[in-house]
Amino acid sequence: MSVLRNALIKLTQRLKEWLQRWQSNGARPMSQPASPAEILRRVKRLEVKLRRLVSEMFLGAYESIFKGQGLEFEEVREYQVGDDVRMIDWNVTARMGKPYVKKFRHERELRVFVVVDISPSLMFGTQGKLKSELAAEVAAALILAAIRSNDRVGLLLFTDRIEKFIPPRKGIRHAHRLIRELLFTRPQGSGTDLAVALDFLRRITRRRRSVIFLFSDFHADGYEASLKRLSTRHEVLALVLHDRREHSLAPLGVARFWDLETGEEIWVDLRSAREAEKRQRGLESEWQRRRQLLTKLRVDHAEVTPGESPLLPLMELFRKREKRLRSGK
């Protein structure tokens, strides 16, 4: 037993040393603030990379899906056969004694909010890219598409607090600023609180309906009521960030897991396939619960995983939304 105990002690010590090296290596680039020239180079590199992807086809899909999201009341007129009965103005109908419908006109531009979780749990990745890097690439592609469509785009970065908020504006210089904040904002918070971000958005978007893209791994609790209130008033679309290892456990032996937000460490016995399958079912059950919640609240969603084009999850999201609108749900 003493031999086994000593071996475990040595193994634990080696793992701690490896973890310390890994943390120090990962933290080194962040320990020295990037120079303005380096910031500009990285923003330009990402823009050039995404400019080729944000093609006319993608822009067309974006514009067709969200055309008419911004509507302004224009007038009421007498009901005609074929009009949408949901547009009947019952107050005017009661006064006039015959049905009248509300008439709206399309606004020239949308107001889009890109909301990105930058909590420590996003600093994970086993497929050559961190979840935070995935979020930045897909969000940047979305920002460029919206700006090229002449929409106003705002950015909200959050952890367990509001880290950064930039109000919606137009123009490529504004897009560069948003991308710069995506790449270089260093979070102060240590956890994830989706409710804080959702409630903040609801307060600042009371006057006008908006399109909200929410990027997160949804490793949080207590946000359901806040999401319901926000999605009732606005068009909310979710992009769920995850690494394949978060949904797939193999019989790896005795494995060590580290919570990136709380710092808690646990050892899990995965030597048997049965135990690995049991824990994987638990992970899948948790994700299924999130999926059901988003569907229930009519929040269209898509998964963002490593190894694919940044536009693929956005196109999937657009297809889901188009399908739902066609079905009238």
ZIMOKA-V544052 format. One record per residue. N is the residue number from 0. RES is the residue in three letters. SS is DSSP state (a for helix, b for strand, c for the rest). D_FIRST is the distance of its C-alpha to the first C-alpha in Angstrom with 1 decimal. Layout:
# ZIMOKA-V544052
N/RES/SS/D_FIRST, N/RES/SS/D_FIRST
This chain:
# ZIMOKA-V544052
0/MET/c/0.0, 1/SER/a/3.8, 2/VAL/a/5.4, 3/LEU/a/5.1, 4/ARG/a/6.1, 5/ASN/a/8.6, 6/ALA/a/9.8, 7/LEU/a/10.6, 8/ILE/a/12.2, 9/LYS/a/14.3, 10/LEU/a/15.2, 11/THR/a/16.4, 12/GLN/a/18.3, 13/ARG/a/20.0, 14/LEU/a/21.0, 15/LYS/a/22.5, 16/GLU/a/24.3, 17/TRP/a/25.6, 18/LEU/a/26.7, 19/GLN/a/28.5, 20/ARG/a/30.3, 21/TRP/a/31.3, 22/GLN/a/32.6, 23/SER/a/34.5, 24/ASN/a/36.0, 25/GLY/a/37.0, 26/ALA/a/38.5, 27/ARG/a/40.4, 28/PRO/a/43.4, 29/MET/a/43.7, 30/SER/a/43.4, 31/GLN/c/46.9, 32/PRO/c/49.6, 33/ALA/c/51.4, 34/SER/c/54.9, 35/PRO/a/57.8, 36/ALA/a/58.5, 37/GLU/a/54.9, 38/ILE/a/55.1, 39/LEU/a/58.4, 40/ARG/a/57.2, 41/ARG/a/54.2, 42/VAL/a/56.4, 43/LYS/a/59.0, 44/ARG/a/56.5, 45/LEU/a/55.2, 46/GLU/a/58.7, 47/VAL/a/59.8, 48/LYS/a/56.9, 49/LEU/a/57.6, 50/ARG/a/61.4, 51/ARG/a/61.3, 52/LEU/a/59.3, 53/VAL/c/61.3, 54/SER/c/64.2, 55/GLU/a/67.3, 56/MET/a/65.8, 57/PHE/a/62.9, 58/LEU/a/65.4, 59/GLY/a/67.5, 60/ALA/a/64.7, 61/TYR/a/63.8, 62/GLU/a/67.4, 63/SER/a/68.3, 64/ILE/a/65.3, 65/PHE/a/66.0, 66/LYS/c/69.7, 67/GLY/c/71.2, 68/GLN/c/68.2, 69/GLY/c/70.3, 70/LEU/b/73.3, 71/GLU/b/76.1, 72/PHE/b/78.5, 73/GLU/b/82.0, 74/GLU/b/84.3, 75/VAL/b/84.8, 76/ARG/b/87.1, 77/GLU/b/88.4, 78/TYR/c/86.0, 79/GLN/c/86.8, 80/VAL/c/85.7, 81/GLY/c/82.4, 82/ASP/c/81.1, 83/ASP/c/77.6, 84/VAL/a/78.0, 85/ARG/a/75.0, 86/MET/a/77.2, 87/ILE/b/79.9, 88/ASP/c/80.7, 89/TRP/a/81.3, 90/ASN/a/83.0, 91/VAL/a/85.6, 92/THR/a/86.0, 93/ALA/a/86.8, 94/ARG/a/89.4, 95/MET/a/91.1, 96/GLY/c/91.0, 97/LYS/c/89.6, 98/PRO/c/86.3, 99/TYR/b/85.4, 100/VAL/b/82.3, 101/LYS/b/80.6, 102/LYS/b/81.0, 103/PHE/b/78.4, 104/ARG/b/78.5, 105/HIS/b/75.7, 106/GLU/c/74.6, 107/ARG/c/74.8, 108/GLU/c/71.1, 109/LEU/c/67.8, 110/ARG/b/65.6, 111/VAL/b/62.1, 112/PHE/b/58.9, 113/VAL/b/55.8, 114/VAL/b/52.9, 115/VAL/b/49.6, 116/ASP/b/46.1, 117/ILE/c/44.7, 118/SER/c/41.6, 119/PRO/a/38.2, 120/SER/a/37.0, 121/LEU/a/39.6, 122/MET/c/37.9, 123/PHE/c/35.7, 124/GLY/c/36.4, 125/THR/c/34.8, 126/GLN/c/38.0, 127/GLY/c/39.5, 128/LYS/c/41.0, 129/LEU/c/40.0, 130/LYS/a/41.3, 131/SER/a/43.3, 132/GLU/a/45.0, 133/LEU/a/45.8, 134/ALA/a/47.4, 135/ALA/a/49.5, 136/GLU/a/50.9, 137/VAL/a/51.8, 138/ALA/a/53.2, 139/ALA/a/55.2, 140/ALA/a/56.7, 141/LEU/a/57.7, 142/ILE/a/59.3, 143/LEU/a/61.3, 144/ALA/a/62.6, 145/ALA/a/63.6, 146/ILE/a/65.3, 147/ARG/a/67.2, 148/SER/c/68.3, 149/ASN/c/69.9, 150/ASP/c/67.6, 151/ARG/b/66.4, 152/VAL/b/62.6, 153/GLY/b/60.5, 154/LEU/b/56.8, 155/LEU/b/54.3, 156/LEU/b/50.8, 157/PHE/b/48.3, 158/THR/c/44.8, 159/ASP/c/44.5, 160/ARG/c/47.9, 161/ILE/b/51.0, 162/GLU/b/50.3, 163/LYS/b/53.6, 164/PHE/b/56.7, 165/ILE/b/59.6, 166/PRO/b/62.6, 167/PRO/b/64.0, 168/ARG/b/66.5, 169/LYS/c/67.9, 170/GLY/c/68.1, 171/ILE/a/66.1, 172/ARG/a/65.6, 173/HIS/a/64.0, 174/ALA/a/61.8, 175/HIS/a/60.6, 176/ARG/a/59.8, 177/LEU/a/57.7, 178/ILE/a/55.8, 179/ARG/a/55.3, 180/GLU/a/53.8, 181/LEU/a/51.5, 182/LEU/a/50.1, 183/PHE/a/49.9, 184/THR/c/49.5, 185/ARG/c/46.3, 186/PRO/c/45.1, 187/GLN/c/44.8, 188/GLY/c/43.1, 189/SER/c/39.4, 190/GLY/c/39.6, 191/THR/c/41.8, 192/ASP/c/44.7, 193/LEU/a/47.0, 194/ALA/a/49.2, 195/VAL/a/50.2, 196/ALA/a/51.4, 197/LEU/a/53.2, 198/ASP/a/54.9, 199/PHE/a/56.1, 200/LEU/a/57.6, 201/ARG/a/59.3, 202/ARG/a/61.0, 203/ILE/a/62.3, 204/THR/c/63.5, 205/ARG/c/65.5, 206/ARG/c/68.9, 207/ARG/c/68.4, 208/ARG/c/66.4, 209/SER/c/63.8, 210/VAL/b/61.5, 211/ILE/b/57.9, 212/PHE/b/55.1, 213/LEU/b/51.7, 214/PHE/b/48.7, 215/SER/b/45.2, 216/ASP/c/41.9, 217/PHE/c/42.6, 218/HIS/c/39.2, 219/ALA/c/40.9, 220/ASP/c/42.0, 221/GLY/c/45.3, 222/TYR/c/47.7, 223/GLU/a/49.3, 224/ALA/a/52.3, 225/SER/a/53.0, 226/LEU/a/52.9, 227/LYS/a/55.2, 228/ARG/a/57.7, 229/LEU/a/57.8, 230/SER/a/58.0, 231/THR/a/60.9, 232/ARG/a/63.0, 233/HIS/c/61.8, 234/GLU/b/60.7, 235/VAL/b/57.0, 236/LEU/b/55.0, 237/ALA/b/51.3, 238/LEU/b/49.3, 239/VAL/b/45.7, 240/LEU/b/43.4, 241/HIS/c/40.1, 242/ASP/c/37.8, 243/ARG/a/37.0, 244/ARG/a/33.3, 245/GLU/a/33.9, 246/HIS/c/35.1, 247/SER/c/32.9, 248/LEU/c/29.2, 249/ALA/c/27.7, 250/PRO/c/24.3, 251/LEU/c/22.7, 252/GLY/b/19.1, 253/VAL/b/17.4, 254/ALA/b/20.4, 255/ARG/b/21.3, 256/PHE/b/24.7, 257/TRP/b/26.8, 258/ASP/c/30.0, 259/LEU/c/32.7, 260/GLU/c/34.7, 261/THR/c/32.5, 262/GLY/c/29.7, 263/GLU/c/27.2, 264/GLU/b/23.9, 265/ILE/b/21.9, 266/TRP/b/19.1, 267/VAL/b/20.2, 268/ASP/b/18.5, 269/LEU/b/21.2, 270/ARG/c/19.6, 271/SER/c/22.1, 272/ALA/a/25.8, 273/ARG/a/26.5, 274/GLU/a/24.6, 275/ALA/a/26.3, 276/GLU/a/29.6, 277/LYS/a/29.2, 278/ARG/a/28.7, 279/GLN/a/31.5, 280/ARG/a/33.8, 281/GLY/a/33.1, 282/LEU/a/34.2, 283/GLU/a/37.2, 284/SER/a/38.2, 285/GLU/a/38.2, 286/TRP/a/40.4, 287/GLN/a/42.6, 288/ARG/a/43.2, 289/ARG/a/44.4, 290/ARG/a/46.6, 291/GLN/a/48.2, 292/LEU/a/48.9, 293/LEU/a/50.6, 294/THR/a/52.6, 295/LYS/a/53.7, 296/LEU/c/54.9, 297/ARG/c/56.7, 298/VAL/c/54.7, 299/ASP/b/54.8, 300/HIS/b/51.5, 301/ALA/b/49.9, 302/GLU/b/46.5, 303/VAL/b/46.2, 304/THR/c/43.6, 305/PRO/c/43.1, 306/GLY/c/44.9, 307/GLU/c/48.3, 308/SER/c/51.6, 309/PRO/a/51.9, 310/LEU/a/54.9, 311/LEU/a/53.3, 312/PRO/a/51.7, 313/LEU/a/55.0, 314/MET/a/57.1, 315/GLU/a/54.9, 316/LEU/a/55.4, 317/PHE/a/59.2, 318/ARG/a/59.3, 319/LYS/a/57.6, 320/ARG/a/59.9, 321/GLU/a/63.0, 322/LYS/a/62.0, 323/ARG/a/61.5, 324/LEU/a/64.9, 325/ARG/a/66.6, 326/SER/a/65.3, 327/GLY/c/66.5, 328/LYS/c/63.2
